[in-house]
Amino acid sequence: MAGYVRVSRDDIRRLAKHLHMSVPDFEKRHIVEVTKKGEKRIKEGFKTCQFLDENHMCGVYEARPHDCRGYVCWNQPDETVYGYAVFLQTGVGRLREQEK
């Protein structure tokens, strides 16, 4: 969950094809940030990936970006691990508010 997901031109083409979209339409809808270096990202640092489905599984697994292919993933829902990851990424201010 934590971290940015950079996408290359090949990643964008593959994802667009998988989603039956044109490359420009994919970029308009799914690119959340372009860095000063020109890198395109589909996920911001501490936000959940837009391609996770309701079971917290990758909805574009077959076409997933190169960055995602390096992660070890499990092929079954695991609410404990997911919930713990969400907790770890919650800001201190928000946790203090929840304590009150």
MOPAC internal coordinates of N, CA, C and O (Angstrom, degrees):
PM7 1SCF
backbone

  N    0.0000 0     0.00 0     0.00 0    0    0    0
  C    1.4426 1     0.00 0     0.00 0    1    0    0
  C    1.5149 1   112.13 1     0.00 0    2    1    0
  O    1.2310 1   119.47 1   132.80 1    3    2    1
  N    1.3177 1   118.61 1   -47.20 1    3    2    1
  C    1.4571 1   119.89 1  -175.12 1    5    3    2
  C    1.5180 1   110.78 1   -72.87 1    6    5    3
  O    1.2310 1   120.97 1   -34.06 1    7    6    5
  N    1.2894 1   115.74 1   145.94 1    7    6    5
  C    1.4512 1   121.24 1   175.13 1    9    7    6
  C    1.5118 1   112.96 1   107.40 1   10    9    7
  O    1.2310 1   122.07 1   -16.15 1   11   10    9
  N    1.2993 1   113.65 1   163.85 1   11   10    9
  C    1.4599 1   121.72 1   179.69 1   13   11   10
  C    1.5221 1   108.90 1   -86.89 1   14   13   11
  O    1.2310 1   120.48 1   -23.21 1   15   14   13
  N    1.3114 1   116.69 1   156.79 1   15   14   13
  C    1.4656 1   120.66 1   173.03 1   17   15   14
  C    1.5139 1   107.09 1  -121.64 1   18   17   15
  O    1.2310 1   121.60 1   -71.64 1   19   18   17
  N    1.3293 1   114.54 1   108.36 1   19   18   17
  C    1.4589 1   121.14 1   176.40 1   21   19   18
  C    1.5179 1   109.19 1   -81.08 1   22   21   19
  O    1.2310 1   120.95 1   -32.61 1   23   22   21
  N    1.3099 1   115.79 1   147.39 1   23   22   21
  C    1.4620 1   119.47 1   176.43 1   25   23   22
  C    1.5271 1   109.46 1  -127.95 1   26   25   23
  O    1.2310 1   121.54 1   -47.10 1   27   26   25
  N    1.3073 1   114.66 1   132.90 1   27   26   25
  C    1.4617 1   121.39 1   177.34 1   29   27   26
  C    1.5262 1   108.80 1   -86.33 1   30   29   27
  O    1.2310 1   120.60 1    -4.87 1   31   30   29
  N    1.3058 1   116.45 1   175.13 1   31   30   29
  C    1.4746 1   120.29 1   175.47 1   33   31   30
  C    1.5236 1   110.70 1   -58.62 1   34   33   31
  O    1.2310 1   121.07 1   137.70 1   35   34   33
  N    1.3399 1   115.56 1   -42.30 1   35   34   33
  C    1.4729 1   119.33 1   179.23 1   37   35   34
  C    1.5245 1   111.23 1   -63.81 1   38   37   35
  O    1.2310 1   120.77 1   138.42 1   39   38   37
  N    1.3443 1   116.13 1   -41.58 1   39   38   37
  C    1.4650 1   119.63 1   177.60 1   41   39   38
  C    1.5310 1   110.53 1   -59.83 1   42   41   39
  O    1.2310 1   120.91 1   134.30 1   43   42   41
  N    1.3192 1   115.86 1   -45.70 1   43   42   41
  C    1.4663 1   120.72 1  -178.27 1   45   43   42
  C    1.5245 1   110.38 1   -62.49 1   46   45   43
  O    1.2310 1   120.33 1   134.90 1   47   46   45
  N    1.3201 1   116.97 1   -45.10 1   47   46   45
  C    1.4722 1   120.01 1   178.66 1   49   47   46
  C    1.5298 1   111.42 1   -60.92 1   50   49   47
  O    1.2310 1   121.03 1   135.60 1   51   50   49
  N    1.3271 1   115.63 1   -44.40 1   51   50   49
  C    1.4621 1   120.62 1  -178.64 1   53   51   50
  C    1.5318 1   110.91 1   -64.74 1   54   53   51
  O    1.2310 1   120.47 1   134.88 1   55   54   53
  N    1.3265 1   116.71 1   -45.12 1   55   54   53
  C    1.4673 1   120.61 1   179.20 1   57   55   54
  C    1.5238 1   111.55 1   -65.11 1   58   57   55
  O    1.2310 1   120.50 1   137.05 1   59   58   57
  N    1.3290 1   116.66 1   -42.95 1   59   58   57
  C    1.4654 1   120.38 1   179.32 1   61   59   58
  C    1.5319 1   110.40 1   -60.82 1   62   61   59
  O    1.2310 1   120.74 1   134.80 1   63   62   61
  N    1.3197 1   116.20 1   -45.20 1   63   62   61
  C    1.4667 1   120.04 1   178.81 1   65   63   62
  C    1.5307 1   110.85 1   -61.81 1   66   65   63
  O    1.2310 1   120.88 1   135.98 1   67   66   65
  N    1.3280 1   115.92 1   -44.02 1   67   66   65
  C    1.4655 1   121.27 1  -179.62 1   69   67   66
  C    1.5355 1   111.22 1   -60.73 1   70   69   67
  O    1.2310 1   120.93 1   143.71 1   71   70   69
  N    1.3196 1   115.83 1   -36.29 1   71   70   69
  C    1.4654 1   121.26 1  -178.38 1   73   71   70
  C    1.5344 1   112.86 1   -92.42 1   74   73   71
  O    1.2310 1   120.84 1  -174.22 1   75   74   73
  N    1.3397 1   115.99 1     5.78 1   75   74   73
  C    1.4644 1   122.04 1   179.24 1   77   75   74
  C    1.5321 1   111.45 1    57.56 1   78   77   75
  O    1.2310 1   121.66 1  -131.97 1   79   78   77
  N    1.3337 1   114.43 1    48.03 1   79   78   77
  C    1.4608 1   121.56 1  -179.43 1   81   79   78
  C    1.5189 1   109.04 1  -127.96 1   82   81   79
  O    1.2310 1   120.95 1   -19.78 1   83   82   81
  N    1.3227 1   115.79 1   160.22 1   83   82   81
  C    1.4603 1   119.05 1   170.81 1   85   83   82
  C    1.5350 1   107.22 1   -79.57 1   86   85   83
  O    1.2310 1   120.74 1   -19.39 1   87   86   85
  N    1.3208 1   116.19 1   160.61 1   87   86   85
  C    1.4602 1   120.68 1   179.71 1   89   87   86
  C    1.5372 1   110.58 1   -61.45 1   90   89   87
  O    1.2310 1   119.27 1   132.64 1   91   90   89
  N    1.3429 1   118.99 1   -47.36 1   91   90   89
  C    1.4722 1   118.06 1   178.46 1   93   91   90
  C    1.5355 1   113.00 1   -60.34 1   94   93   91
  O    1.2310 1   120.17 1   140.66 1   95   94   93
  N    1.3345 1   117.28 1   -39.34 1   95   94   93
  C    1.4715 1   119.74 1   178.06 1   97   95   94
  C    1.5262 1   111.17 1   -65.29 1   98   97   95
  O    1.2310 1   120.80 1   138.92 1   99   98   97
  N    1.3320 1   116.08 1   -41.08 1   99   98   97
  C    1.4614 1   119.77 1   177.45 1  101   99   98
  C    1.5265 1   110.06 1   -59.64 1  102  101   99
  O    1.2310 1   120.77 1   132.75 1  103  102  101
  N    1.3253 1   116.12 1   -47.25 1  103  102  101
  C    1.4663 1   119.38 1  -177.76 1  105  103  102
  C    1.5263 1   111.49 1   -63.16 1  106  105  103
  O    1.2310 1   120.03 1   138.18 1  107  106  105
  N    1.3140 1   117.54 1   -41.82 1  107  106  105
  C    1.4765 1   119.99 1   178.60 1  109  107  106
  C    1.5221 1   111.62 1   -61.38 1  110  109  107
  O    1.2310 1   120.87 1   140.62 1  111  110  109
  N    1.3053 1   115.93 1   -39.38 1  111  110  109
  C    1.4624 1   120.38 1  -173.96 1  113  111  110
  C    1.5285 1   113.95 1   -86.20 1  114  113  111
  O    1.2310 1   119.91 1   146.14 1  115  114  113
  N    1.3379 1   117.78 1   -33.86 1  115  114  113
  C    1.4627 1   119.45 1  -168.25 1  117  115  114
  C    1.5316 1   117.00 1  -116.44 1  118  117  115
  O    1.2310 1   119.05 1   163.41 1  119  118  117
  N    1.3101 1   119.41 1   -16.59 1  119  118  117
  C    1.4632 1   119.80 1   179.07 1  121  119  118
  C    1.5254 1   107.71 1   -78.56 1  122  121  119
  O    1.2310 1   120.52 1   -60.41 1  123  122  121
  N    1.3340 1   116.62 1   119.59 1  123  122  121
  C    1.4622 1   119.98 1  -176.70 1  125  123  122
  C    1.5275 1   112.66 1   -96.48 1  126  125  123
  O    1.2310 1   120.55 1   163.92 1  127  126  125
  N    1.3340 1   116.55 1   -16.08 1  127  126  125
  C    1.4567 1   118.89 1  -177.63 1  129  127  126
  C    1.5234 1   109.98 1  -160.90 1  130  129  127
  O    1.2310 1   121.15 1   -36.14 1  131  130  129
  N    1.3267 1   115.41 1   143.86 1  131  130  129
  C    1.4628 1   122.04 1   169.75 1  133  131  130
  C    1.5213 1   105.44 1  -122.35 1  134  133  131
  O    1.2310 1   120.62 1   -58.41 1  135  134  133
  N    1.3264 1   116.41 1   121.59 1  135  134  133
  C    1.4694 1   120.82 1  -176.19 1  137  135  134
  C    1.5238 1   110.40 1   -76.19 1  138  137  135
  O    1.2310 1   121.09 1    -8.37 1  139  138  137
  N    1.3236 1   115.51 1   171.63 1  139  138  137
  C    1.4672 1   121.03 1   176.69 1  141  139  138
  C    1.5155 1   110.95 1   -61.18 1  142  141  139
  O    1.2310 1   120.84 1   151.73 1  143  142  141
  N    1.3407 1   116.00 1   -28.27 1  143  142  141
  C    1.4716 1   120.98 1   178.27 1  145  143  142
  C    1.5215 1   111.77 1   -79.93 1  146  145  143
  O    1.2310 1   120.24 1   173.53 1  147  146  145
  N    1.3326 1   117.15 1    -6.47 1  147  146  145
  C    1.4558 1   120.58 1  -179.54 1  149  147  146
  C    1.5180 1   114.19 1    90.69 1  150  149  147
  O    1.2310 1   120.36 1  -174.52 1  151  150  149
  N    1.3477 1   116.92 1     5.48 1  151  150  149
  C    1.4639 1   119.73 1   177.34 1  153  151  150
  C    1.5190 1   109.01 1   -72.42 1  154  153  151
  O    1.2310 1   120.93 1   -40.94 1  155  154  153
  N    1.3176 1   115.82 1   139.06 1  155  154  153
  C    1.4575 1   120.93 1   178.85 1  157  155  154
  C    1.5206 1   108.46 1  -102.19 1  158  157  155
  O    1.2310 1   121.26 1   -39.18 1  159  158  157
  N    1.3378 1   115.20 1   140.82 1  159  158  157
  C    1.4592 1   120.50 1  -178.19 1  161  159  158
  C    1.5226 1   110.23 1  -127.68 1  162  161  159
  O    1.2310 1   121.42 1   -35.48 1  163  162  161
  N    1.3288 1   114.89 1   144.52 1  163  162  161
  C    1.4662 1   119.88 1   176.96 1  165  163  162
  C    1.5221 1   110.98 1  -106.87 1  166  165  163
  O    1.2310 1   120.37 1  -179.99 1  167  166  165
  N    1.3319 1   116.89 1     0.01 1  167  166  165
  C    1.4579 1   120.54 1  -179.32 1  169  167  166
  C    1.5103 1   109.19 1  -148.72 1  170  169  167
  O    1.2310 1   121.26 1   -44.64 1  171  170  169
  N    1.3362 1   115.19 1   135.36 1  171  170  169
  C    1.4562 1   120.26 1   175.73 1  173  171  170
  C    1.5223 1   109.26 1   -85.50 1  174  173  171
  O    1.2310 1   120.35 1   -16.91 1  175  174  173
  N    1.3051 1   116.94 1   163.09 1  175  174  173
  C    1.4579 1   123.40 1  -171.22 1  177  175  174
  C    1.5108 1   118.31 1   -47.22 1  178  177  175
  O    1.2310 1   119.64 1   128.44 1  179  178  177
  N    1.3295 1   118.29 1   -51.56 1  179  178  177
  C    1.4553 1   119.35 1  -173.74 1  181  179  178
  C    1.5174 1   112.47 1  -116.62 1  182  181  179
  O    1.2310 1   120.29 1  -162.31 1  183  182  181
  N    1.3016 1   117.05 1    17.69 1  183  182  181
  C    1.4596 1   119.89 1   177.96 1  185  183  182
  C    1.5236 1   109.09 1   -99.83 1  186  185  183
  O    1.2310 1   121.56 1   -23.30 1  187  186  185
  N    1.3057 1   114.62 1   156.70 1  187  186  185
  C    1.4564 1   119.55 1   178.16 1  189  187  186
  C    1.5237 1   108.68 1   -73.48 1  190  189  187
  O    1.2310 1   120.43 1   -30.79 1  191  190  189
  N    1.2897 1   116.78 1   149.21 1  191  190  189
  C    1.4625 1   121.07 1   179.89 1  193  191  190
  C    1.5248 1   110.27 1   -65.84 1  194  193  191
  O    1.2310 1   121.08 1   -43.29 1  195  194  193
  N    1.3172 1   115.54 1   136.71 1  195  194  193
  C    1.4662 1   121.15 1   179.93 1  197  195  194
  C    1.5273 1   112.67 1   -66.60 1  198  197  195
  O    1.2310 1   119.81 1   166.92 1  199  198  197
  N    1.3100 1   117.98 1   -13.08 1  199  198  197
  C    1.4609 1   120.28 1  -178.22 1  201  199  198
  C    1.5318 1   113.71 1   -99.83 1  202  201  199
  O    1.2310 1   120.21 1  -174.70 1  203  202  201
  N    1.3281 1   117.20 1     5.30 1  203  202  201
  C    1.4640 1   119.11 1   174.71 1  205  203  202
  C    1.5235 1   108.66 1   -73.46 1  206  205  203
  O    1.2310 1   121.12 1   -43.82 1  207  206  205
  N    1.3275 1   115.47 1   136.18 1  207  206  205
  C    1.4617 1   118.32 1   178.85 1  209  207  206
  C    1.5270 1   110.02 1   -88.48 1  210  209  207
  O    1.2310 1   120.49 1     3.71 1  211  210  209
  N    1.3146 1   116.66 1  -176.29 1  211  210  209
  C    1.4720 1   121.19 1  -175.97 1  213  211  210
  C    1.5265 1   113.10 1   -63.71 1  214  213  211
  O    1.2310 1   119.87 1   162.45 1  215  214  213
  N    1.3269 1   117.85 1   -17.55 1  215  214  213
  C    1.4661 1   121.92 1   177.05 1  217  215  214
  C    1.5288 1   112.24 1   -96.76 1  218  217  215
  O    1.2310 1   120.58 1  -168.37 1  219  218  217
  N    1.3461 1   116.50 1    11.63 1  219  218  217
  C    1.4654 1   123.09 1  -179.28 1  221  219  218
  C    1.5228 1   111.67 1    64.61 1  222  221  219
  O    1.2310 1   120.74 1  -149.70 1  223  222  221
  N    1.3166 1   116.19 1    30.30 1  223  222  221
  C    1.4601 1   121.23 1   178.22 1  225  223  222
  C    1.5316 1   108.48 1  -112.21 1  226  225  223
  O    1.2310 1   120.24 1   -23.93 1  227  226  225
  N    1.3020 1   117.15 1   156.07 1  227  226  225
  C    1.4528 1   121.76 1  -177.96 1  229  227  226
  C    1.5240 1   110.78 1   -68.24 1  230  229  227
  O    1.2310 1   121.11 1   -57.00 1  231  230  229
  N    1.3239 1   115.49 1   123.00 1  231  230  229
  C    1.4590 1   120.98 1  -179.93 1  233  231  230
  C    1.5174 1   113.43 1   -84.03 1  234  233  231
  O    1.2310 1   120.18 1   172.01 1  235  234  233
  N    1.3393 1   117.26 1    -7.99 1  235  234  233
  C    1.4690 1   120.95 1   179.24 1  237  235  234
  C    1.5300 1   109.68 1  -127.81 1  238  237  235
  O    1.2310 1   120.69 1  -146.90 1  239  238  237
  N    1.3208 1   116.28 1    33.10 1  239  238  237
  C    1.4630 1   121.77 1  -171.63 1  241  239  238
  C    1.5295 1   113.26 1   -51.09 1  242  241  239
  O    1.2310 1   120.05 1   135.26 1  243  242  241
  N    1.3197 1   117.50 1   -44.74 1  243  242  241
  C    1.4669 1   120.67 1  -177.51 1  245  243  242
  C    1.5287 1   111.66 1   -63.86 1  246  245  243
  O    1.2310 1   120.06 1   152.46 1  247  246  245
  N    1.3256 1   117.48 1   -27.54 1  247  246  245
  C    1.4652 1   121.84 1  -176.74 1  249  247  246
  C    1.5277 1   111.90 1  -113.01 1  250  249  247
  O    1.2310 1   119.43 1  -167.44 1  251  250  249
  N    1.3115 1   118.70 1    12.56 1  251  250  249
  C    1.4607 1   122.20 1  -172.88 1  253  251  250
  C    1.5261 1   111.93 1   -55.15 1  254  253  251
  O    1.2310 1   120.69 1   -28.97 1  255  254  253
  N    1.3324 1   116.28 1   151.03 1  255  254  253
  C    1.4656 1   121.01 1  -179.13 1  257  255  254
  C    1.5255 1   113.03 1   -65.18 1  258  257  255
  O    1.2310 1   121.35 1   -17.59 1  259  258  257
  N    1.3041 1   115.02 1   162.41 1  259  258  257
  C    1.4616 1   122.24 1   179.67 1  261  259  258
  C    1.5213 1   110.69 1   -56.58 1  262  261  259
  O    1.2310 1   119.72 1   136.51 1  263  262  261
  N    1.3476 1   118.15 1   -43.49 1  263  262  261
  C    1.4704 1   121.04 1   179.37 1  265  263  262
  C    1.5228 1   111.09 1   -55.16 1  266  265  263
  O    1.2310 1   120.26 1   139.91 1  267  266  265
  N    1.3151 1   117.11 1   -40.09 1  267  266  265
  C    1.4703 1   121.45 1  -176.94 1  269  267  266
  C    1.5260 1   112.16 1   -74.00 1  270  269  267
  O    1.2310 1   120.36 1   152.33 1  271  270  269
  N    1.3159 1   116.92 1   -27.67 1  271  270  269
  C    1.4648 1   120.17 1  -177.20 1  273  271  270
  C    1.5243 1   112.27 1   -67.09 1  274  273  271
  O    1.2310 1   120.09 1   161.53 1  275  274  273
  N    1.3323 1   117.43 1   -18.47 1  275  274  273
  C    1.4565 1   121.34 1   179.35 1  277  275  274
  C    1.5133 1   114.17 1   -83.27 1  278  277  275
  O    1.2310 1   120.35 1   167.56 1  279  278  277
  N    1.3279 1   116.94 1   -12.44 1  279  278  277
  C    1.4624 1   120.56 1  -179.26 1  281  279  278
  C    1.5144 1   110.94 1   -84.84 1  282  281  279
  O    1.2310 1   121.24 1   -37.25 1  283  282  281
  N    1.3204 1   115.23 1   142.75 1  283  282  281
  C    1.4563 1   120.20 1   173.74 1  285  283  282
  C    1.5245 1   106.72 1   -83.81 1  286  285  283
  O    1.2310 1   120.63 1   -56.92 1  287  286  285
  N    1.3077 1   116.40 1   123.08 1  287  286  285
  C    1.4594 1   121.37 1  -178.29 1  289  287  286
  C    1.5200 1   109.28 1  -120.59 1  290  289  287
  O    1.2310 1   121.22 1   -23.17 1  291  290  289
  N    1.2893 1   115.27 1   156.83 1  291  290  289
  C    1.4518 1   119.92 1   174.89 1  293  291  290
  C    1.5173 1   107.74 1  -105.37 1  294  293  291
  O    1.2310 1   120.30 1   -25.82 1  295  294  293
  N    1.3053 1   117.03 1   154.18 1  295  294  293
  C    1.4619 1   120.69 1  -174.85 1  297  295  294
  C    1.5140 1   112.13 1  -103.45 1  298  297  295
  O    1.2310 1   120.32 1  -152.72 1  299  298  297
  N    1.3059 1   117.00 1    27.28 1  299  298  297
  C    1.4591 1   120.42 1   177.28 1  301  299  298
  C    1.5225 1   108.24 1  -142.81 1  302  301  299
  O    1.2310 1   120.38 1   -29.86 1  303  302  301
  N    1.3107 1   116.89 1   150.14 1  303  302  301
  C    1.4567 1   118.55 1   178.95 1  305  303  302
  C    1.5255 1   110.68 1   -65.56 1  306  305  303
  O    1.2310 1   120.50 1   -40.56 1  307  306  305
  N    1.2943 1   116.66 1   139.44 1  307  306  305
  C    1.4539 1   121.49 1   179.05 1  309  307  306
  C    1.5216 1   107.50 1  -141.31 1  310  309  307
  O    1.2310 1   120.52 1   -89.45 1  311  310  309
  N    1.3057 1   116.61 1    90.55 1  311  310  309
  C    1.4577 1   121.83 1  -175.92 1  313  311  310
  C    1.5200 1   112.45 1   -61.97 1  314  313  311
  O    1.2310 1   120.03 1   147.96 1  315  314  313
  N    1.3251 1   117.54 1   -32.04 1  315  314  313
  C    1.4580 1   120.33 1  -178.85 1  317  315  314
  C    1.5235 1   110.41 1   -64.19 1  318  317  315
  O    1.2310 1   120.14 1   129.84 1  319  318  317
  N    1.3077 1   117.34 1   -50.16 1  319  318  317
  C    1.4582 1   121.33 1  -179.10 1  321  319  318
  C    1.5224 1   109.97 1   -65.12 1  322  321  319
  O    1.2310 1   120.08 1   136.03 1  323  322  321
  N    1.3299 1   117.45 1   -43.97 1  323  322  321
  C    1.4587 1   120.92 1  -179.70 1  325  323  322
  C    1.5293 1   110.48 1   -62.38 1  326  325  323
  O    1.2310 1   120.44 1   132.37 1  327  326  325
  N    1.3230 1   116.76 1   -47.63 1  327  326  325
  C    1.4611 1   121.18 1   179.93 1  329  327  326
  C    1.5204 1   112.04 1   -61.06 1  330  329  327
  O    1.2310 1   120.40 1   139.92 1  331  330  329
  N    1.3289 1   116.84 1   -40.08 1  331  330  329
  C    1.4541 1   121.18 1   178.96 1  333  331  330
  C    1.5322 1   110.51 1   -66.04 1  334  333  331
  O    1.2310 1   120.18 1   139.01 1  335  334  333
  N    1.3202 1   117.26 1   -40.99 1  335  334  333
  C    1.4583 1   120.88 1   178.10 1  337  335  334
  C    1.5245 1   110.83 1   -63.34 1  338  337  335
  O    1.2310 1   120.12 1   139.56 1  339  338  337
  N    1.3201 1   117.38 1   -40.44 1  339  338  337
  C    1.4651 1   121.02 1   177.03 1  341  339  338
  C    1.5260 1   109.27 1   -62.53 1  342  341  339
  O    1.2310 1   120.16 1   134.70 1  343  342  341
  N    1.3294 1   117.30 1   -45.30 1  343  342  341
  C    1.4617 1   121.58 1   178.92 1  345  343  342
  C    1.5254 1   110.92 1   -58.08 1  346  345  343
  O    1.2310 1   119.99 1   133.42 1  347  346  345
  N    1.3350 1   117.63 1   -46.58 1  347  346  345
  C    1.4588 1   121.43 1  -178.10 1  349  347  346
  C    1.5185 1   112.49 1   -61.62 1  350  349  347
  O    1.2310 1   120.39 1   152.38 1  351  350  349
  N    1.3181 1   116.85 1   -27.62 1  351  350  349
  C    1.4527 1   120.46 1  -176.69 1  353  351  350
  C    1.5269 1   113.16 1   -95.69 1  354  353  351
  O    1.2310 1   120.35 1  -177.15 1  355  354  353
  N    1.3182 1   116.93 1     2.85 1  355  354  353
  C    1.4565 1   120.32 1   179.27 1  357  355  354
  C    1.5194 1   108.64 1   -78.85 1  358  357  355
  O    1.2310 1   120.57 1   -48.31 1  359  358  357
  N    1.3081 1   116.52 1   131.69 1  359  358  357
  C    1.4598 1   121.39 1  -179.30 1  361  359  358
  C    1.5228 1   112.32 1   -63.06 1  362  361  359
  O    1.2310 1   120.85 1   -27.83 1  363  362  361
  N    1.3195 1   115.97 1   152.17 1  363  362  361
  C    1.4622 1   121.77 1  -177.56 1  365  363  362
  C    1.5339 1   110.49 1   -60.07 1  366  365  363
  O    1.2310 1   120.11 1   137.58 1  367  366  365
  N    1.3284 1   117.40 1   -42.42 1  367  366  365
  C    1.4626 1   120.81 1   179.69 1  369  367  366
  C    1.5163 1   111.98 1   -58.76 1  370  369  367
  O    1.2310 1   120.90 1   137.40 1  371  370  369
  N    1.3132 1   115.88 1   -42.60 1  371  370  369
  C    1.4672 1   120.30 1  -179.97 1  373  371  370
  C    1.5281 1   111.21 1   -67.33 1  374  373  371
  O    1.2310 1   120.33 1   141.02 1  375  374  373
  N    1.3283 1   116.97 1   -38.98 1  375  374  373
  C    1.4635 1   120.27 1   177.68 1  377  375  374
  C    1.5287 1   110.78 1   -64.41 1  378  377  375
  O    1.2310 1   120.33 1   140.62 1  379  378  377
  N    1.3275 1   116.98 1   -39.38 1  379  378  377
  C    1.4749 1   120.06 1   178.34 1  381  379  378
  C    1.5209 1   110.69 1   -64.65 1  382  381  379
  O    1.2310 1   120.49 1   142.12 1  383  382  381
  N    1.3474 1   116.67 1   -37.88 1  383  382  381
  C    1.4628 1   120.37 1   176.96 1  385  383  382
  C    1.5217 1   110.09 1   -63.89 1  386  385  383
  O    1.2310 1   120.24 1   139.17 1  387  386  385
  N    1.3151 1   117.14 1   -40.83 1  387  386  385
  C    1.4661 1   121.37 1  -179.64 1  389  387  386
  C    1.5331 1   111.22 1   -66.71 1  390  389  387
  O    1.2310 1   120.32 1   147.63 1  391  390  389
  N    1.3319 1   117.00 1   -32.37 1  391  390  389
  C    1.4571 1   121.40 1   178.16 1  393  391  390
  C    1.5133 1   112.23 1   -63.27 1  394  393  391
  O    1.2310 1   121.09 1   142.95 1  395  394  393
  N    1.3469 1   115.51 1   -37.05 1  395  394  393
  C    1.4587 1   120.50 1  -178.06 1  397  395  394
  C    1.4687 1   108.79 1   -68.66 1  398  397  395
  O    1.2310 1   120.10 1   180.00 1  399  398  397

